[in-house]
C-alpha cells in the first residue's frame, strides 16, 4: 500500500531524482565561490545565541530574509520554475517570508523591544547540527559533494535553518514558522516521491525539533 | 553525471529482467538493432495515414532543465528514436522544460523535419491557452503540429473549437483530447460521442484495462485514433513483474523482455493506433522499438496475457 501511495505521489512530480540533484548542483556551481560569503553569516547565526544583543538578532533576521529572497529568485524563479510550474506559485510566499523576517529584524532594533529570554533554548549547537545534518544525510544517501543543500542556495536548507533560528530566538510560536514548515512539507513529499530520503526526513525532523524545544508561554500573575 | 533518472529503479529492474529472463540475448534476437524498415504500421482512422505503432513520450524524461550535457543526451535518445523508425513524439506544456528540450534538439538537426510533433494545450484560461499554443510553436520551432490535444480535458469547451480553427488553417493536422490514470473516462466518452476528434489519448496497460470496456470499442466504432500513454503504468509494472521469468508464450510473439510483452499487449488491441512509452535510456528505447516487430498476440493470447498478469499480481 505504501508503494502504491508513493507511486501516486510521484505522478505530481514531473522530473527525476537525478534532475533534482542536478538542479542543486547547478546552483551550487553557478554561485561558487560567491557562496563563501555565507560562511560569516552562518558563523554569526551560530554565535548569535551567546552574544544575545538586539543588533545581532536584528542583523541575523535580516540576513535570513535575504537568504529567503535569494532562494526565491535563484532557486525558484531561475531554476525550478522551468521544471515545474508550481514554483511560480510558491515564489510570493518566499517573498512574504523574507518580508516577515525583515520586519522582525527591524522590530528587534527598537529600544523598547525586550530580548527574548534565551535560557533553556538550544542555541548555536542546534543551528550547527541543523546546518550540517541535511548535507550529511544527502551525502550518505548518494549525493555528490556538489549536490548538497546549503543555506540560501537551497530552500530546504534555508527553511530548516530558519526554524532552528526561530527556536534559538524564542520566536517559534510566531507566524514566522508557517511558510518554512509548509515548504518543508512540500520538500518531504518531493523527497518521498523521488526516493530522496534525506529530503523526505525534513518535515519529520522539523516537527521533532519544534516538539523538543517548544516552550509554553509562562503564566504571569496580573 | 551518471544517468540515474527518476526511473532508476525501473531501469535497474529492466536490466535485471533482461539478464534474468533472457541472458541478455536481445542483441542476438535483433541483430544490430538496426531494424528492418518493414515494421507493421498503424492507420490513423480519420485519414488513412500510416504511422509507427510506437512513439516517444516525454513526461519526466525530457524535463531536464538547462544543463546542456543532459539536454544533449536527450537529443541522442531522440536521434536514435528516429533512426529506429520512430515518428511520433508527444509532449505537453505541463511537462516542464520538455518542449524546450525538444526544440533544443531540433535546432541541432535531430531527426527528420516531418516527424509527428504532438503536444497539448493545458490551461483553464482561454487567452492563456492561445498564448500557450503559440509558445509551443516557438519552443518546437515548428510551423505545424501533427496532433494537438486538450490535456486532461482542461477547458475543452474553449480549446477544442480553437484547435479546429488551427486545423482549418493548416497549422495542425489532427485534433485530440487526453486523459490519464483512468480519470474522467465518463466525460471523455461523452466528448468522443459529441465532438469531432481525430485522436484520444488514454492510459491502457496490462494492469489498467478499464478502457477496454467502453472507450476502446467506442474509438473503433467512431473512427477515432487511440494514443496510449503509460503502457508500463509509469514503471510500476516493471516493479511488479520483477523476478518473474518470461512466460512460455513470450517466444511465440518474439518477446525477449517484459517491456516488449507490455507493449505488444497494448498495440495489439485493434482500436489502438500507437503507444508512447517514455525513456531517457538508449537501451530501453531499443527494447521498446523492437516491440513493433514479429507476431502480435491474437485475441486468445491477449486473454492469456491478462490471466498471467492477474495471477502474478
Boltz contact constraints between the chains, C-beta under 6 A:
constraints:
  - contact:
      token1: [A, 7]
      token2: [B, 236]
      max_distance: 6.0
  - contact:
      token1: [A, 14]
      token2: [B, 60]
      max_distance: 6.0
  - contact:
      token1: [A, 14]
      token2: [B, 63]
      max_distance: 6.0
  - contact:
      token1: [A, 14]
      token2: [B, 95]
      max_distance: 6.0
  - contact:
      token1: [A, 14]
      token2: [B, 96]
      max_distance: 6.0
  - contact:
      token1: [A, 15]
      token2: [B, 63]
      max_distance: 6.0
  - contact:
      token1: [A, 16]
      token2: [B, 5]
      max_distance: 6.0
  - contact:
      token1: [A, 16]
      token2: [B, 6]
      max_distance: 6.0
  - contact:
      token1: [A, 16]
      token2: [B, 60]
      max_distance: 6.0
  - contact:
      token1: [A, 17]
      token2: [B, 6]
      max_distance: 6.0
  - contact:
      token1: [A, 18]
      token2: [B, 4]
      max_distance: 6.0
  - contact:
      token1: [A, 18]
      token2: [B, 5]
      max_distance: 6.0
  - contact:
      token1: [A, 19]
      token2: [B, 64]
      max_distance: 6.0
  - contact:
      token1: [A, 22]
      token2: [B, 67]
      max_distance: 6.0
  - contact:
      token1: [A, 26]
      token2: [B, 67]
      max_distance: 6.0
  - contact:
      token1: [A, 82]
      token2: [B, 97]
      max_distance: 6.0
  - contact:
      token1: [A, 83]
      token2: [B, 63]
      max_distance: 6.0
  - contact:
      token1: [A, 83]
      token2: [B, 65]
      max_distance: 6.0
  - contact:
      token1: [A, 83]
      token2: [B, 96]
      max_distance: 6.0
  - contact:
      token1: [A, 83]
      token2: [B, 97]
      max_distance: 6.0
  - contact:
      token1: [A, 84]
      token2: [B, 96]
      max_distance: 6.0
